[in-house]
Amino acid sequence: MLVKIAKIGTFALLLLVLTTACSNFNKIVKSTDYEFKYKKALEYYEEGEFVRSSTLLKELVNIYRGTSRADKIYYYYSKSFFGMKDYLMAGHWFRTLVREFPKSEYVEEAQFMIGHCYYLDSPKPRLDQQVSQKAIDALQLYINLYPSSDRVEEANRLIIELRDKLVYKSFLTGKLYYDLDNYKAAVIALTNSLKDFPDTKYREELMFMLLRAKYLLAIRSVEEKKDQRLSEALDEYFTFVDEYPESGYRKEADKFYETTAKLLHYNEEVN
């Protein structure tokens, strides 16, 4: 019984504290003392109360527009959204800060955060990757603008991760075309992937898929296009084995070569 009473007492105390805190915050929101609001907004931010800090800063953005404090308010407003994991809004306000206050002390960090927000909003590889490309562009811009920054190493790491996501998306697209027996589209998609991302960790698999797609496209081609496509498949075989002579795909690649060479030789004899 005593334990039950103690639990009820603790809950009541917690409810009282929360009610009081909400009441105090509402008073701050309604206050016209903007200096006090500014001070409390930063306090809330430092305490991790990002919803409350952003609520106060939203009003202060307009109140302090054109003053020496404006860029700092934009900065903490952006960071509050970031703290709430609203990367879309955070990125928007970081971009606004860079555009409106190009000489601010916060511009360098804001420039990095633009790319970081895009990175965190980047979807899974199977989805459209426009945001990933925006992240790469923004992070590369940051590196170009601040090549000596301590954040360059992290920016490069994020770019590598994003580029791998883009090439994996291309890989999935090529594989989809392959699975649908659309080998011509698969060849185009895989060729573009290797051209755009030559250093990808998926390079060996992409090259083998390209070889296989060219091989299947060739043997299923109409007669007037068969010889040319067989030659292209043969060239792709030599490119693949030259780069990956010990590949786990070597046996299958060799079978493609044998069939392709026989068909070309047969066609030469017929002609």
VOBA-1610 file (N, C-alpha, C; in pm, whole numbers, padded with zeros to 5 digits, always signed):
BEGIN
Met+00083-00120+00000Met+00000+00000+00000Met+00087+00126+00000Leu+00192+00122+00086Leu+00281+00238+00095Leu+00355+00260-00037Val+00393+00147-00102Val+00463+00156-00230Val+00372+00220-00335Lys+00243+00179-00331Lys+00146+00234-00425Lys+00128+00384-00405Ile+00120+00425-00279Ile+00104+00568-00247Ile+00227+00645-00295Ala+00347+00583-00274Ala+00471+00648-00315Ala+00475+00668-00466Lys+00429+00565-00541Lys+00427+00575-00687Lys+00332+00684-00734Ile+00216+00691-00668Ile+00118+00796-00703Ile+00176+00933-00674Gly+00249+00943-00561Gly+00309+01071-00523Gly+00416+01114-00623Thr+00496+01019-00670Thr+00601+01048-00767Thr+00541+01093-00900Phe+00435+01024-00943Phe+00367+01061-01067Phe+00308+01201-01058Ala+00245+01229-00942Ala+00184+01361-00922Ala+00290+01471-00925Leu+00406+01443-00865Leu+00514+01540-00862Leu+00566+01565-01003Leu+00583+01456-01080Leu+00630+01469-01217Leu+00531+01549-01302Leu+00403+01520-01282Leu+00298+01593-01355Leu+00301+01741-01321Leu+00325+01771-01194Leu+00332+01911-01149Leu+00450+01982-01213Val+00564+01912-01219Val+00684+01971-01279Val+00662+01999-01427Leu+00602+01901-01498Leu+00576+01918-01641Leu+00477+02031-01667Thr+00374+02036-01585Thr+00272+02141-01599Thr+00333+02278-01576Thr+00416+02286-01473Thr+00482+02413-01441Thr+00576+02455-01555Ala+00651+02356-01608Ala+00745+02385-01716Ala+00671+02435-01840Cys+00558+02370-01871Cys+00479+02411-01987Cys+00422+02550-01967Ser+00378+02575-01845Ser+00322+02706-01812Ser+00427+02815-01827Asn+00548+02786-01778Asn+00658+02883-01789Asn+00694+02908-01934Phe+00698+02801-02014Phe+00732+02815-02155Phe+00627+02898-02228Asn+00500+02874-02197Asn+00394+02953-02261Asn+00405+03100-02230Lys+00449+03129-02108Lys+00470+03270-02070Lys+00583+03331-02153Ile+00689+03252-02175Ile+00801+03301-02256Ile+00755+03326-02400Val+00677+03235-02454Val+00627+03249-02591Val+00545+03377-02607Lys+00463+03408-02506Lys+00374+03525-02512Lys+00445+03655-02476Ser+00565+03644-02421Ser+00638+03763-02378Ser+00680+03850-02496Thr+00689+03981-02472Thr+00740+04074-02573Thr+00882+04119-02538Asp+00940+04055-02439Asp+01079+04082-02401Asp+01168+03993-02489Tyr+01209+04048-02605Tyr+01279+03968-02703Tyr+01421+03930-02661Glu+01483+04014-02580Glu+01614+03979-02528Glu+01604+03854-02438Phe+01501+03851-02359Phe+01477+03736-02271Phe+01447+03612-02355Lys+01366+03629-02458Lys+01334+03518-02547Lys+01461+03464-02614Tyr+01546+03554-02657Tyr+01671+03516-02722Tyr+01758+03433-02627Lys+01769+03482-02503Lys+01849+03411-02403Lys+01792+03273-02375Lys+01660+03264-02361Lys+01596+03135-02331Lys+01605+03039-02450Ala+01597+03094-02571Ala+01607+03009-02691Ala+01742+02938-02694Leu+01849+03011-02664Leu+01982+02950-02663Leu+01996+02851-02548Glu+01935+02883-02434Glu+01939+02791-02320Glu+01867+02660-02355Tyr+01751+02674-02416Tyr+01676+02553-02456Tyr+01758+02471-02556Tyr+01826+02538-02648Tyr+01908+02466-02746Tyr+02018+02387-02676Glu+02090+02452-02585Glu+02200+02387-02514Glu+02150+02270-02428Glu+02026+02278-02384Glu+01968+02171-02303Glu+01909+02059-02388Gly+01915+02076-02521Gly+01859+01974-02610Gly+01709+01985-02629Glu+01652+02097-02585Glu+01507+02122-02602Glu+01486+02190-02737Phe+01504+02115-02845Phe+01509+02174-02978Phe+01374+02226-03027Val+01268+02162-02988Val+01135+02209-03028Val+01109+02346-02968Arg+01142+02362-02841Arg+01120+02490-02774Arg+01213+02599-02827Ser+01339+02563-02849Ser+01432+02663-02901Ser+01388+02710-03040Ser+01345+02616-03126Ser+01302+02654-03261Ser+01174+02737-03258Thr+01086+02708-03162Thr+00962+02785-03149Thr+00992+02931-03120Leu+01086+02956-03031Leu+01123+03094-02997Leu+01203+03159-03109Leu+01294+03084-03168Leu+01380+03140-03273Leu+01301+03174-03399Lys+01194+03102-03425Lys+01112+03130-03542Lys+01064+03275-03542Glu+01021+03323-03426Glu+00976+03463-03415Glu+01095+03558-03421Leu+01205+03519-03357Leu+01321+03607-03349Leu+01391+03627-03483Val+01374+03532-03576Val+01431+03547-03710Val+01385+03678-03773Asn+01257+03710-03759Asn+01203+03834-03816Asn+01233+03955-03727Ile+01228+03936-03595Ile+01250+04047-03503Ile+01391+04105-03517Tyr+01490+04017-03532Tyr+01629+04061-03537Tyr+01686+04070-03679Arg+01599+04062-03778Arg+01646+04072-03916Arg+01716+04207-03937Gly+01832+04204-03999Gly+01905+04327-04026Gly+01995+04372-03913Thr+01997+04298-03802Thr+02083+04334-03689Thr+02209+04246-03689Ser+02304+04280-03602Ser+02430+04205-03594Ser+02409+04065-03535Arg+02292+04042-03480Arg+02263+03914-03417Arg+02188+03819-03511Ala+02150+03867-03626Ala+02063+03791-03716Ala+02125+03658-03759Asp+02253+03660-03797Asp+02314+03537-03846Asp+02322+03429-03738Lys+02344+03472-03613Lys+02351+03377-03502Lys+02216+03312-03480Ile+02109+03389-03495Ile+01974+03335-03478Ile+01944+03236-03591Tyr+01982+03270-03714Tyr+01965+03177-03826Tyr+02041+03047-03798Tyr+02161+03062-03746Tyr+02246+02946-03719Tyr+02179+02852-03618Tyr+02134+02907-03506Tyr+02073+02822-03403Tyr+01934+02773-03445Tyr+01868+02849-03528Tyr+01739+02804-03581Tyr+01762+02680-03669Ser+01865+02688-03754Ser+01901+02574-03840Ser+01942+02453-03756Lys+02025+02480-03653Lys+02075+02371-03569Lys+01962+02307-03487Ser+01862+02386-03453Ser+01747+02331-03379Ser+01671+02231-03464Phe+01650+02265-03591Phe+01585+02169-03683Phe+01671+02044-03698Phe+01802+02065-03705Phe+01892+01950-03716Phe+01882+01861-03593Gly+01873+01925-03476Gly+01858+01850-03352Gly+01729+01770-03348Met+01626+01820-03415Met+01498+01749-03423Met+01497+01645-03534Lys+01609+01635-03607Lys+01624+01543-03720Lys+01533+01579-03837Asp+01498+01706-03843Asp+01423+01756-03958Asp+01527+01813-04055Tyr+01590+01724-04131Tyr+01705+01763-04213Tyr+01664+01847-04334Leu+01541+01832-04378Leu+01492+01912-04490Leu+01488+02059-04451Met+01426+02090-04335Met+01418+02228-04288Met+01554+02280-04243Ala+01632+02195-04180Ala+01766+02238-04137Ala+01849+02280-04258Gly+01846+02198-04362Gly+01921+02230-04483Gly+01874+02359-04547His+01742+02380-04547His+01686+02503-04603His+01740+02626-04530Trp+01742+02622-04397Trp+01787+02738-04322Trp+01939+02755-04324Phe+02013+02646-04335Phe+02158+02660-04354Phe+02187+02726-04489Arg+02112+02689-04592Arg+02132+02751-04723Arg+02095+02900-04719Thr+01989+02931-04645Thr+01948+03070-04631Thr+02055+03151-04559Leu+02114+03093-04456Leu+02220+03160-04381Leu+02338+03192-04474Val+02380+03093-04553Val+02493+03113-04644Val+02462+03221-04747Arg+02340+03221-04796Arg+02300+03317-04899Arg+02290+03459-04843Glu+02231+03474-04726Glu+02205+03608-04672Glu+02320+03665-04590Phe+02408+03578-04539Phe+02519+03626-04455Phe+02650+03564-04502Pro+02694+03595-04623Pro+02814+03530-04680Pro+02942+03555-04602Lys+02945+03657-04518Lys+03066+03687-04441Lys+03054+03646-04294Ser+02948+03576-04260Ser+02926+03535-04122Ser+03029+03433-04075Glu+03056+03434-03947Glu+03148+03335-03888Glu+03091+03193-03895Tyr+02959+03182-03921Tyr+02894+03051-03923Tyr+02885+02992-04063Val+02931+03066-04164Val+02913+03022-04302Val+02986+02892-04333Glu+03109+02879-04286Glu+03184+02757-04318Glu+03112+02632-04266Glu+03071+02635-04141Glu+02999+02520-04086Glu+02867+02499-04158Ala+02798+02610-04186Ala+02669+02600-04254Ala+02685+02536-04392Gln+02794+02571-04462Gln+02818+02515-04594Gln+02836+02363-04586Phe+02907+02319-04483Phe+02923+02175-04462Phe+02790+02110-04426Met+02714+02175-04340Met+02588+02119-04292Met+02485+02105-04403Ile+02494+02190-04505Ile+02403+02176-04620Ile+02421+02037-04682Gly+02546+02001-04708Gly+02574+01869-04764Gly+02540+01757-04668His+02568+01780-04538His+02541+01678-04438His+02391+01651-04427Cys+02310+01756-04434Cys+02164+01739-04428Cys+02114+01660-04548Tyr+02164+01693-04666Tyr+02127+01616-04785Tyr+02168+01470-04766Tyr+02288+01448-04712Tyr+02338+01312-04689Tyr+02243+01234-04598Leu+02201+01297-04490Leu+02114+01229-04394Leu+01973+01207-04449Asp+01935+01287-04549Asp+01805+01270-04614Asp+01813+01177-04735Ser+01932+01133-04769Ser+01950+01047-04885Ser+01876+00914-04866Pro+01794+00875-04963Pro+01712+00753-04948Pro+01790+00625-04975Lys+01725+00513-04957Lys+01785+00382-04986Lys+01814+00371-05136Pro+01914+00290-05172Pro+01958+00283-05312Pro+01849+00251-05414Arg+01746+00178-05374Arg+01642+00140-05469Arg+01553+00259-05510Leu+01560+00367-05432Leu+01476+00484-05459Leu+01552+00587-05542Asp+01481+00689-05586Asp+01541+00797-05665Asp+01655+00862-05586Gln+01767+00889-05654Gln+01888+00936-05585Gln+01923+01082-05613Gln+01825+01164-05646Gln+01852+01306-05670Gln+01909+01375-05546Val+01857+01339-05429Val+01906+01400-05305Val+02050+01359-05280Ser+02085+01235-05312Ser+02223+01190-05296Ser+02318+01271-05384Gln+02275+01300-05507Gln+02358+01380-05597Gln+02373+01523-05544Lys+02264+01577-05488Lys+02272+01711-05428Lys+02370+01712-05311Ala+02370+01604-05234Ala+02463+01593-05120Ala+02607+01592-05170Ile+02634+01515-05274Ile+02768+01509-05331Ile+02813+01646-05381Asp+02724+01713-05453Asp+02757+01846-05508Asp+02786+01946-05396Ala+02704+01942-05291Ala+02720+02037-05180Ala+02849+02009-05102Leu+02878+01883-05079Leu+03000+01847-05005Leu+03125+01877-05087Gln+03118+01855-05218Gln+03232+01887-05304Gln+03256+02037-05308Leu+03147+02114-05309Leu+03159+02260-05305Leu+03228+02303-05176Tyr+03189+02240-05066Tyr+03252+02271-04937Tyr+03403+02243-04942Ile+03441+02130-04998Ile+03583+02094-05008Ile+03658+02196-05094Asn+03594+02238-05203Asn+03657+02337-05292Asn+03675+02471-05223Leu+03577+02509-05142Leu+03581+02639-05074Leu+03674+02638-04953Tyr+03681+02524-04885Tyr+03758+02516-04760Tyr+03850+02393-04762Pro+03947+02391-04853Pro+04033+02273-04867Pro+04118+02241-04745Ser+04139+02339-04657Ser+04223+02317-04538Ser+04141+02286-04413Ser+04011+02277-04428Ser+03924+02254-04313Ser+03942+02115-04253Asp+03920+02106-04122Asp+03924+01976-04053Asp+03810+01885-04098Arg+03707+01943-04159Arg+03591+01863-04200Arg+03607+01802-04339Val+03715+01835-04409Val+03735+01784-04545Val+03741+01632-04547Glu+03810+01573-04451Glu+03820+01427-04446Glu+03682+01363-04432Glu+03598+01420-04345Glu+03463+01365-04329Glu+03381+01386-04455Ala+03394+01505-04516Ala+03321+01533-04639Ala+03357+01433-04748Asn+03486+01402-04761Asn+03530+01303-04860Asn+03473+01165-04830Arg+03470+01129-04701Arg+03415+01000-04662Arg+03268+00989-04699Leu+03193+01096-04675Leu+03050+01097-04708Leu+03029+01089-04859Ile+03114+01159-04934Ile+03103+01157-05080Ile+03126+01016-05133Ile+03227+00947-05081Ile+03255+00809-05124Ile+03135+00719-05096Glu+03078+00735-04978Glu+02960+00655-04941Glu+02843+00684-05034Leu+02822+00811-05065Leu+02711+00850-05152Leu+02733+00802-05295Arg+02856+00812-05341Arg+02886+00766-05477Arg+02864+00615-05489Asp+02900+00542-05385Asp+02874+00398-05387Asp+02724+00369-05390Lys+02648+00454-05324Lys+02503+00437-05328Lys+02450+00463-05469Leu+02504+00565-05535Leu+02461+00594-05671Leu+02497+00480-05767Val+02618+00429-05752Val+02657+00321-05843Val+02579+00193-05811Tyr+02547+00172-05685Tyr+02465+00056-05651Tyr+02325+00070-05710Lys+02275+00193-05712Lys+02147+00219-05778Lys+02157+00185-05927Ser+02269+00225-05990Ser+02290+00190-06130Ser+02301+00039-06149Phe+02369-00024-06056Phe+02383-00169-06058Phe+02245-00236-06052Leu+02160-00187-05962Leu+02026-00243-05949Leu+01944-00220-06075Thr+01964-00102-06136Thr+01892-00072-06261Thr+01936-00167-06371Gly+02069-00184-06382Gly+02121-00276-06483Gly+02073-00418-06459Lys+02071-00460-06334Lys+02026-00594-06299Lys+01877-00611-06330Leu+01800-00505-06305Leu+01657-00510-06335Leu+01635-00532-06485Tyr+01709-00454-06566Tyr+01697-00471-06711Tyr+01739-00613-06752Tyr+01846-00661-06689Tyr+01894-00796-06720Tyr+01788-00900-06685Asp+01728-00887-06565Asp+01626-00982-06522Asp+01502-00978-06611Leu+01481-00863-06675Leu+01367-00849-06766Leu+01404-00887-06909Asp+01526-00941-06926Asp+01577-00981-07059Asp+01592-00862-07154Asn+01605-00743-07097Asn+01628-00623-07179Asn+01779-00595-07177Tyr+01853-00674-07253Tyr+01999-00670-07245Tyr+02057-00542-07305Lys+01991-00487-07403Lys+02039-00363-07462Lys+02037-00250-07359Ala+01927-00238-07286Ala+01918-00135-07181Ala+02016-00164-07068Ala+02034-00293-07038Ala+02129-00331-06932Ala+02271-00289-06970Val+02309-00310-07096Val+02443-00270-07143Val+02463-00121-07126Ile+02363-00042-07163Ile+02374+00104-07152Ile+02388+00145-07006Ala+02304+00090-06919Ala+02305+00126-06777Ala+02436+00088-06711Leu+02486-00031-06738Leu+02609-00079-06676Leu+02731-00005-06730Thr+02730+00025-06858Thr+02840+00103-06917Thr+02848+00241-06854Asn+02733+00304-06836Asn+02730+00436-06773Asn+02778+00430-06629Ser+02742+00324-06558Ser+02785+00309-06418Ser+02938+00305-06410Leu+02999+00225-06495Leu+03145+00210-06494Leu+03215+00337-06541Lys+03152+00409-06631Lys+03208+00534-06680Lys+03202+00642-06573Asp+03088+00650-06505Asp+03069+00754-06403Asp+03142+00722-06273Phe+03156+00593-06240Phe+03215+00553-06112Phe+03322+00446-06134Pro+03432+00483-06197Pro+03535+00382-06231Pro+03602+00316-06111Asp+03601+00381-05996Asp+03671+00327-05879Asp+03578+00257-05780Thr+03456+00230-05820Thr+03359+00171-05728Thr+03401+00033-05678Lys+03360+00000-05557Lys+03389-00133-05502Lys+03309-00243-05571Tyr+03209-00204-05651Tyr+03128-00300-05725Tyr+03184-00323-05867Arg+03302-00272-05893Arg+03355-00271-06031Arg+03360-00412-06093Glu+03415-00508-06022Glu+03428-00642-06078Glu+03292-00701-06114Glu+03196-00687-06025Glu+03063-00742-06050Glu+02996-00669-06166Leu+03012-00537-06170Leu+02954-00459-06279Leu+03014-00500-06413Met+03146-00517-06415Met+03211-00555-06540Met+03167-00693-06588Phe+03149-00785-06493Phe+03103-00917-06533Phe+02958-00912-06583Met+02875-00835-06516Met+02736-00821-06561Met+02730-00760-06700Leu+02820-00663-06724Leu+02825-00601-06857Leu+02866-00704-06962Leu+02968-00784-06931Leu+03010-00891-07022Leu+02895-00987-07050Arg+02827-01029-06946Arg+02717-01124-06963Arg+02603-01064-07045Ala+02572-00936-07019Ala+02465-00870-07094Ala+02501-00857-07242Lys+02628-00821-07269Lys+02670-00810-07409Lys+02668-00946-07478Tyr+02709-01048-07405Tyr+02709-01185-07460Tyr+02566-01228-07496Leu+02474-01211-07403Leu+02335-01254-07426Leu+02268-01169-07533Leu+02302-01040-07537Leu+02248-00953-07642Leu+02297-01001-07778Ala+02425-01040-07784Ala+02485-01083-07912Ala+02423-01212-07965Ile+02414-01314-07879Ile+02367-01444-07929Ile+02217-01444-07962Arg+02148-01342-07913Arg+02004-01333-07940Arg+01971-01226-08045Ser+02075-01171-08105Ser+02054-01064-08202Ser+02008-01118-08337Val+01950-01029-08413Val+01917-01063-08552Val+02048-01078-08628Glu+02047-01150-08740Glu+02170-01187-08811Glu+02254-01066-08852Glu+02188-00959-08900Glu+02266-00844-08950Glu+02342-00770-08840Lys+02303-00793-08712Lys+02372-00725-08602Lys+02458-00822-08519Lys+02447-00951-08549Lys+02509-01052-08462Lys+02661-01043-08459Asp+02725-01034-08576Asp+02872-01034-08579Asp+02930-00916-08502Gln+02873-00799-08523Gln+02923-00680-08453Gln+02910-00696-08301Arg+02797-00748-08259Arg+02772-00763-08115Arg+02855-00878-08055Leu+02880-00980-08133Leu+02968-01087-08086Leu+03110-01034-08067Ser+03155-00951-08160Ser+03288-00889-08148Ser+03297-00800-08024Glu+03187-00727-07998Glu+03185-00640-07879Glu+03189-00724-07751Ala+03118-00836-07752Ala+03120-00925-07635Ala+03259-00984-07615Leu+03325-01018-07727Leu+03461-01073-07720Leu+03558-00970-07663Asp+03546-00846-07709Asp+03630-00738-07656Asp+03606-00720-07506Glu+03480-00730-07465Glu+03446-00713-07324Glu+03506-00827-07240Tyr+03510-00947-07298Tyr+03571-01061-07229Tyr+03719-01034-07202Phe+03791-00989-07304Phe+03934-00963-07287Phe+03959-00850-07187Thr+03873-00750-07189Thr+03886-00640-07091Thr+03867-00691-06950Phe+03768-00780-06934Phe+03738-00833-06801Phe+03850-00921-06748Val+03894-01018-06827Val+03996-01111-06778Val+04131-01044-06762Asp+04155-00939-06839Asp+04281-00864-06824Asp+04286-00793-06689Glu+04171-00741-06647Glu+04165-00669-06519Glu+04146-00764-06400Tyr+04071-00872-06421Tyr+04043-00967-06311Tyr+04073-01111-06355Pro+04199-01142-06376Pro+04234-01277-06424Pro+04199-01389-06327Glu+04194-01358-06198Glu+04162-01458-06096Glu+04019-01446-06044Ser+03934-01383-06118Ser+03798-01358-06074Ser+03720-01487-06047Gly+03631-01481-05951Gly+03543-01594-05924Gly+03446-01618-06037Tyr+03432-01518-06127Tyr+03344-01532-06243Tyr+03419-01586-06365Arg+03546-01620-06348Arg+03631-01652-06464Arg+03577-01772-06545Lys+03534-01878-06478Lys+03486-01997-06549Lys+03367-01964-06639Glu+03273-01888-06583Glu+03155-01852-06662Glu+03195-01760-06777Ala+03287-01667-06749Ala+03336-01576-06853Ala+03403-01654-06966Asp+03482-01757-06931Asp+03549-01839-07032Asp+03448-01912-07121Lys+03337-01954-07063Lys+03233-02020-07142Lys+03172-01922-07243Phe+03154-01796-07199Phe+03104-01693-07291Phe+03202-01678-07408Tyr+03331-01677-07373Tyr+03434-01661-07476Tyr+03429-01776-07578Glu+03423-01899-07528Glu+03423-02016-07616Glu+03305-02013-07713Thr+03188-01983-07660Thr+03067-01978-07745Thr+03077-01864-07845Thr+03123-01748-07798Thr+03133-01631-07885Thr+03234-01654-07996Ala+03351-01709-07962Ala+03454-01735-08062Ala+03406-01836-08166Lys+03337-01941-08123Lys+03285-02042-08217Lys+03184-01980-08312Leu+03094-01897-08259Leu+02993-01834-08343Leu+03055-01740-08445Leu+03154-01665-08401Leu+03222-01574-08495Leu+03296-01653-08603His+03362-01760-08563His+03436-01844-08658His+03340-01909-08757Tyr+03227-01957-08707Tyr+03126-02021-08791Tyr+03073-01921-08893Asn+03042-01799-08845Asn+02987-01696-08933Asn+03089-01658-09042Glu+03218-01656-09004Glu+03322-01623-09101Glu+03330-01730-09210Glu+03316-01855-09166Glu+03322-01966-09262Glu+03202-01962-09357Val+03085-01932-09304Val+02963-01926-09385Val+02974-01813-09487Asn+03030-01701-09439Asn+03042-01585-09529Asn+03157-01604-09628
//
